[in-house]
Amino acid sequence: MKLAKTLLVLSVAAGLGACGEKVDKTVDRGFDSKDLSQLKAGIWVDPTGCDHWIIDDGVEGYLSQRLGPDGRPVCSGVAPPNTAVGPFKSGSSFEDVI
């Protein structure tokens, strides 16, 4: 029981220790770090037909739902469901092995 409590206390302490400074999430901190605005986005169409912005910089990937000015999802029909289109793998010098 003492071991379990000790492990619990250590894991909580480690978790709280990870809470540090807020990090600017608009900057890629990978091998070829740069502002995310310098990467090229494509569009991935989800199974329901709605669009998502997608970026693949070789190591990390970024995805966010494409929204209209009114906040509703954009479902443009640019491609069939479960398909990605556009230059989403360009903008990075790090080669994607997949």
N, C-alpha and C positions, 0 to 999 in steps of 0.2 A: 504493500500500500504506500509506503514511504517513497518507493521508486516511482510509482505512478504520479504522486503529488509533485515530486521533484521535476519529473519530465513535463508535467503540465505547467508548472511555474516557469520553467526554462523556455518552453514554447511560447507562452504568453509574453515573456520578456523579449524574446527574439522578434515576435510579431510587432510589439510596440516599438522596438528599436528600429524597425524598418520604416516607421513613420518619421520622415525627416522633412527636409525642405521640399516645397512644391516644385515640380519640374515643368519646364515649358514643353508642352506636348506638341507644339507645332514644329519641333526640330527633331530630325532623325539623328539618333546618337549611335548609329551603327558604324560599319567599316568606312563608309564614304559619307560621313555625317554632313548634312546640309538642311536648309529649311525645306519643309515638306512642299512648299509652293513651287519648288524647282523640279519636283517629280511630275511625271505625266500620268493623268488619270484616264481610265477607261470606264466602261459601264458593264456591270454584271447584272443580268436579269434573273431575279429569284423565281422559284417555282410558281408563284402566283402572278408573275408577269410584271412586277414592279422593279424599277431601276435602283441600283446602288453604285456609288462611286467606288472604284477599286484601283489600288496602286500596289505594285509589287516591285520592291527595290532589290530583289535578289536574296535577301536574308529575311527581311520582315515584310509583312503585308498590311495594308490599311484598307478598311472598308467602312463606308457610312451610307446610310440611306439617302437617296436623292429626293429632296423635298421641294415642292413649289413654294412660291412666295407666301402662300396662305398656310404653309405647314403640312399640307397633305402630300402623301407619297406620289411620285411621278411614275406613271406606268405607260411609257412612250411606245412600246412595241418595236423598239429598235432592233431587237433580236429575239429568237425563241427563248422560252424559259430555260434556266440553267446554262446560259451561254454568256461568255464575256467577250466584249468587242472593244476595240480602240487600242491605243499605244500604252497600255498600263504597265508593260514591262520595260519601257524605255525611261530615260532620265536618270539612270544609275549606271555607274561603271562596273559595279559588281555583278558578275554573271550568275544567272539563276541556273542551277544544274538540273532542275526538273523541267 
